């Protein structure tokens, strides 16, 4: 369920930051989007990035 109580099953949610996944990432088992998310401090908010 989305922020406005709309159903998002099967649709998904657009990312705030897009990090492309390359063939090299796949070969080497890397996920740049997951790495970027894991590097964020707990409690981080998008508004903090946008200053």
C-alpha angles and dihedrals in degrees: 000000000000130000091272093047092258119146114253101171109133091009104068131199125278113246121247090223123028117214112180120230111225130201088250091055090052093048091050095042095243127147110194093188092054091046091052092048092048090052092060116098117248110268094026115155128204091235088065089062094049094052 
